[in-house]
Amino acid sequence: MNYALYPWQTSQDHLINHAIMSGRLSHALLLCGESGLGKLDFAKQLTKRLLCQTNSSTPCNRCRGCLWFDNESHPDFYNICQIDETIKVDMIVKLFYFYSKKAM
């Protein structure tokens, strides 16, 4: 699944790409803004890129990492929140359980 960046996201994408290429990407990012700006698509594009095995500026959509991410079965990815859903305590408990296991 391809997630295209919107024109208003190019500056943020450039900053994050620079951080990745210089080895200075933070351990967490907070994406905030009005509803309908494409924050979820941006987050998915970035996540897929980070899980892609080619280490390029865009996901290849062909490697195992990209295919697993598209099939929502990547062993190193766990989504705790969907659109219009609040994060609940049981979601965090499940997240801790997920990360207590080793990846394949």
N, CA and C of each residue as an Amber inpcrd file, in Angstrom:
protein
   312
   0.8480000  -1.1670000   0.0000000   0.0000000   0.0000000   0.0000000
   0.8950000   1.2310000   0.0000000   0.6680000   2.1130000  -0.9310000
   1.4540000   3.3410000  -1.0120000   0.7190000   4.4840000  -0.3380000
   1.4590000   5.2550000   0.4080000   0.9150000   6.4270000   1.0550000
   1.6490000   7.6280000   0.4800000   0.9480000   8.4490000  -0.2500000
   1.5710000   9.6170000  -0.8740000   1.6110000  10.7720000   0.1160000
   2.6670000  11.5410000   0.0300000   2.7600000  12.7420000   0.8490000
   1.9590000  13.8550000   0.1870000   1.3450000  14.6660000   1.0000000
   0.6250000  15.8230000   0.4930000   1.6200000  16.9750000   0.3450000
   1.3500000  17.9190000  -0.5480000   2.2990000  19.0180000  -0.7700000
   2.6690000  19.7820000   0.4950000   1.7470000  19.9190000   1.4280000
   2.0280000  20.6680000   2.6520000   2.8580000  19.8650000   3.6500000
   3.1860000  18.6220000   3.3250000   3.9950000  17.7960000   4.2210000
   5.4550000  17.7120000   3.7860000   5.8140000  18.3450000   2.6800000
   7.1660000  18.1910000   2.1460000   8.2390000  18.7490000   3.0650000
   7.9740000  19.8600000   3.7290000   9.0060000  20.4150000   4.6210000
   9.2370000  19.5090000   5.8250000   8.1730000  18.9390000   6.3870000
   8.3200000  18.0120000   7.5060000   9.0570000  16.7500000   7.0480000
   8.7100000  16.2730000   5.8530000   9.3670000  15.0850000   5.3060000
  10.8530000  15.3540000   5.1020000  11.1830000  16.5340000   4.6140000
  12.5890000  16.8980000   4.4050000  13.3540000  16.9090000   5.7260000
  12.7590000  17.4860000   6.7600000  13.4140000  17.5310000   8.0740000
  13.6430000  16.1260000   8.6380000  12.6460000  15.2800000   8.4900000
  12.7710000  13.9090000   9.0050000  13.7900000  13.1300000   8.1880000
  13.7880000  13.2990000   6.8600000  14.7870000  12.6230000   6.0200000
  16.1990000  13.0400000   6.4230000  16.3910000  14.3180000   6.6830000
  17.7050000  14.8090000   7.1040000  18.1090000  14.1660000   8.4360000
  17.1640000  14.0750000   9.3570000  17.4580000  13.4520000  10.6540000
  17.8170000  11.9790000  10.4890000  17.1140000  11.2880000   9.6030000
  17.3920000   9.8650000   9.3630000  18.7760000   9.7010000   8.7540000
  19.0690000  10.4740000   7.7130000  20.3390000  10.3430000   6.9980000
  21.5350000  10.7210000   7.8860000  21.3290000  11.6260000   8.8350000
  22.4280000  12.0190000   9.7170000  22.4730000  11.1800000  11.0000000
  21.5760000  10.1880000  11.1000000  21.5650000   9.3110000  12.2650000
  21.0680000   9.9850000  13.5250000  20.2240000  11.0000000  13.3650000
  19.7550000  11.7630000  14.5140000  18.2320000  11.7650000  14.6460000
  17.5900000  10.7250000  14.1590000  16.1370000  10.6430000  14.2940000
  15.7760000  10.3900000  15.7470000  14.8590000  11.1590000  16.2540000
  14.4160000  11.0290000  17.6390000  13.7190000   9.6820000  17.8550000
  13.6350000   9.2620000  19.1040000  12.9660000   8.0000000  19.4230000
  11.4470000   8.1200000  19.3030000  10.9280000   9.3380000  19.2460000
   9.4770000   9.5340000  19.1400000   9.2030000  10.8370000  18.3970000
   8.1080000  10.8440000  17.6770000   7.6610000  12.0360000  16.9670000
   6.2120000  12.2920000  17.3330000   5.8530000  13.5420000  17.4850000
   4.4710000  13.9200000  17.7530000   3.9500000  14.6510000  16.5310000
   2.9540000  14.0620000  15.8930000   2.3250000  14.6860000  14.7340000
   1.0170000  15.3050000  15.2020000   0.9150000  16.5970000  15.0500000
  -0.2960000  17.2610000  15.5030000  -0.7640000  18.2500000  14.4440000
  -2.0440000  18.5380000  14.4780000  -2.6290000  19.4730000  13.5340000
  -4.1150000  19.2350000  13.4090000  -4.7350000  20.0350000  12.5860000
  -6.1740000  19.9340000  12.3760000  -6.5410000  18.5790000  11.7530000
  -7.7570000  18.1640000  11.9490000  -8.2760000  16.9440000  11.3560000
  -8.3000000  17.0780000   9.8300000  -7.9470000  16.0200000   9.1390000
  -8.0100000  16.0050000   7.6850000  -6.7440000  16.4470000   6.9760000
  -5.6550000  16.6470000   7.7240000  -4.4070000  17.0970000   7.1030000
  -3.5390000  15.9530000   6.5930000  -3.8860000  14.7180000   6.9150000
  -3.1180000  13.5780000   6.4330000  -2.0280000  13.1160000   7.3820000
  -2.1960000  13.3790000   8.6680000  -1.1880000  12.9810000   9.6480000
  -1.0200000  11.4630000   9.6980000  -2.1200000  10.7380000   9.6290000
  -2.0430000   9.2790000   9.6770000  -1.3250000   8.7310000   8.4440000
  -1.6350000   9.2700000   7.2660000  -0.9410000   8.8410000   6.0440000
   0.5490000   9.1530000   6.1370000   0.8860000  10.3230000   6.6700000
   2.2880000  10.7050000   6.8450000   2.9850000   9.7260000   7.7830000
   2.3370000   9.3990000   8.8860000   2.9220000   8.4680000   9.8570000
   3.1130000   7.0800000   9.2480000   2.1530000   6.6260000   8.4690000
   2.2790000   5.3050000   7.8360000   3.3980000   5.2960000   6.7990000
   3.5150000   6.3600000   6.0180000   4.5850000   6.4600000   5.0250000
   5.9440000   6.4340000   5.7150000   6.0830000   7.1910000   6.7860000
   7.3440000   7.2290000   7.5230000   7.6510000   5.8750000   8.1560000
   6.6570000   5.2580000   8.7550000   6.8620000   3.9530000   9.3850000
   7.2830000   2.9180000   8.3630000   6.6000000   2.9010000   7.2320000
   6.9470000   1.9410000   6.1800000   8.3680000   2.1820000   5.6830000
   8.7310000   3.4480000   5.5470000  10.0920000   3.7630000   5.1150000
  11.1190000   3.2500000   6.1140000  10.8580000   3.4420000   7.4000000
  11.7990000   2.9980000   8.4180000  11.8960000   1.4750000   8.4950000
  10.8290000   0.7800000   8.1590000  10.8310000  -0.6810000   8.1890000
  11.3080000  -1.2940000   6.8770000  11.4120000  -0.4840000   5.8250000
  11.8840000  -0.9570000   4.5210000  13.3540000  -1.3600000   4.6400000
  13.7120000  -2.4410000   3.9840000  15.0670000  -2.9680000   4.0910000
  16.0430000  -2.3330000   3.1120000  15.5830000  -1.4180000   2.2530000
  16.4700000  -0.8200000   1.2550000  17.1830000   0.4270000   1.7490000
  16.7420000   1.0100000   2.8520000  17.3480000   2.2340000   3.4050000
  17.3650000   3.3840000   2.4040000  16.3150000   3.5180000   1.6230000
  16.2150000   4.6410000   0.6910000  15.2600000   5.6820000   1.2710000
  15.0870000   6.7820000   0.5550000  14.2380000   7.8640000   1.0790000
  12.7510000   7.5780000   0.9100000  12.4180000   6.5400000   0.1680000
  11.0280000   6.1050000   0.0290000  10.9760000   4.5860000   0.1280000
   9.8780000   4.0260000   0.5930000   9.7720000   2.5660000   0.6670000
   9.8220000   1.9380000  -0.7210000  10.4500000   0.7790000  -0.8230000
  10.5840000   0.1070000  -2.1270000   9.3090000  -0.6230000  -2.5320000
   8.4690000  -0.9910000  -1.5660000   7.2300000  -1.7390000  -1.7940000
   7.4620000  -3.1520000  -2.3030000   8.6900000  -3.6670000  -2.2080000
   8.9920000  -5.0090000  -2.7030000   9.6760000  -5.9050000  -1.6680000
  10.3700000  -5.3090000  -0.7080000  11.1090000  -6.1230000   0.2630000
  10.1470000  -6.7450000   1.2870000  10.6920000  -7.6510000   2.0910000
   9.8660000  -8.2920000   3.1220000   9.2800000  -7.2830000   4.0900000
  10.0860000  -6.2830000   4.4820000   9.6000000  -5.2770000   5.4180000
   8.3860000  -4.5370000   4.8790000   8.4500000  -4.1220000   3.6150000
   7.3230000  -3.4100000   2.9940000   6.1070000  -4.3190000   2.8400000
   6.3380000  -5.5500000   2.4120000   5.2140000  -6.4800000   2.2180000
   4.5590000  -6.8300000   3.5500000   5.3570000  -7.0630000   4.5730000
   4.7960000  -7.3300000   5.9030000   3.9980000  -6.1310000   6.4050000
   4.5530000  -4.9240000   6.2080000   3.8440000  -3.7320000   6.6660000
   2.5150000  -3.5870000   5.9350000   2.5130000  -3.8080000   4.6250000
   1.2710000  -3.7130000   3.8440000   0.2340000  -4.7330000   4.2880000
   0.7060000  -5.8910000   4.7190000  -0.2080000  -6.9540000   5.1830000
  -0.5070000  -6.8460000   6.6780000  -0.0280000  -5.7630000   7.3020000
  -0.2180000  -5.5310000   8.7340000   0.2840000  -6.6990000   9.5770000
   1.4290000  -7.2670000   9.1640000   1.9880000  -8.4020000   9.8950000
   3.4750000  -8.2330000  10.1880000   3.9840000  -7.0010000  10.1360000
   5.4080000  -6.7910000  10.4060000   5.6690000  -7.0790000  11.8850000
   6.6800000  -7.9090000  12.1760000   6.9190000  -8.2890000  13.5750000
   7.4360000  -7.1510000  14.4510000   7.8780000  -6.0550000  13.8590000
   8.3900000  -4.9360000  14.6470000   7.4400000  -3.7440000  14.6680000
   6.2110000  -3.9370000  14.2380000   5.2470000  -2.8370000  14.2200000
   3.9750000  -3.2420000  14.9440000   3.5290000  -2.3630000  15.8220000
   2.2880000  -2.5960000  16.5560000   1.5250000  -1.2810000  16.6020000
   0.3500000  -1.2460000  16.0290000  -0.4660000  -0.0440000  15.9790000
  -1.4120000  -0.0270000  17.1700000  -1.3250000   1.0180000  17.9890000
  -2.1870000   1.0630000  19.1750000  -3.3940000   1.9560000  19.0040000
  -3.4710000   2.7060000  17.9260000  -4.5680000   3.6490000  17.8170000
  -4.9960000   3.8290000  16.3600000  -6.2690000   3.8260000  16.1420000
  -6.8280000   4.1100000  14.8290000  -7.4100000   5.5140000  14.8450000
  -7.9250000   5.9550000  13.7360000  -8.5220000   7.2830000  13.6460000
  -9.7100000   7.3870000  14.5980000  -9.8380000   8.5290000  15.2700000
 -10.9460000   8.8470000  16.1680000 -11.0750000   7.8760000  17.3430000
  -9.9760000   7.3500000  17.7940000 -10.0070000   6.4250000  18.9290000
  -9.0430000   6.9420000  19.9810000  -9.4500000   6.9040000  21.2090000
  -8.5520000   7.3260000  22.2770000  -7.6940000   6.1430000  22.7130000
  -6.5270000   6.4480000  23.2260000  -5.6310000   5.4000000  23.7010000
  -6.0660000   5.0130000  25.1070000  -6.3710000   3.7490000  25.2790000
  -6.8540000   3.2440000  26.5630000  -5.7530000   2.4320000  27.2520000
  -5.9100000   2.2410000  28.5450000  -4.9130000   1.5330000  29.3390000
  -4.6780000   0.1250000  28.8060000  -5.7350000  -0.5890000  28.4320000
  -5.5520000  -1.9600000  27.9490000  -4.7590000  -1.9960000  26.6480000
  -4.8230000  -0.9320000  25.8530000  -4.0120000  -0.8660000  24.6320000
  -2.5260000  -0.7800000  24.9700000  -2.2040000  -0.0210000  26.0060000
  -0.8110000   0.1110000  26.4240000  -0.3180000  -1.1920000  27.0440000
  -1.1660000  -1.8750000  27.7930000  -0.8010000  -3.1710000  28.3600000
  -0.4840000  -4.1540000  27.2310000  -1.3180000  -4.1760000  26.1930000
  -1.0630000  -5.0540000  25.0450000   0.2250000  -4.6590000  24.3310000
   0.5050000  -3.3660000  24.2640000   1.7410000  -2.8990000  23.6470000
   2.9580000  -3.3980000  24.4190000   2.9340000  -3.2960000  25.7460000
   4.0450000  -3.8020000  26.5560000   4.2220000  -5.3050000  26.3640000
   3.1140000  -6.0410000  26.2770000   3.2080000  -7.4850000  26.0400000
   3.8350000  -7.7490000  24.6880000   3.4330000  -7.0050000  23.6590000
   3.9820000  -7.1570000  22.3110000   5.4890000  -6.9450000  22.3160000
   5.9530000  -5.8920000  22.9690000   7.3700000  -5.5770000  22.9590000
   8.1850000  -6.4160000  23.9380000   7.5280000  -7.1870000  24.7840000
   8.2850000  -8.0920000  25.6520000   8.7170000  -9.3450000  24.9060000
   8.1400000  -9.5680000  23.7200000   8.5040000 -10.7040000  22.8860000
   9.5990000 -10.2590000  21.9190000  10.3610000 -11.2150000  21.4190000
  11.3900000 -10.9140000  20.4540000  10.8260000 -10.9660000  19.0420000
  11.3630000 -10.1210000  18.1730000  10.9540000 -10.1200000  16.7700000
  11.5000000 -11.3800000  16.1000000  10.9050000 -11.7160000  14.9890000
  11.3340000 -12.9110000  14.2460000  12.6540000 -12.6800000  13.5690000
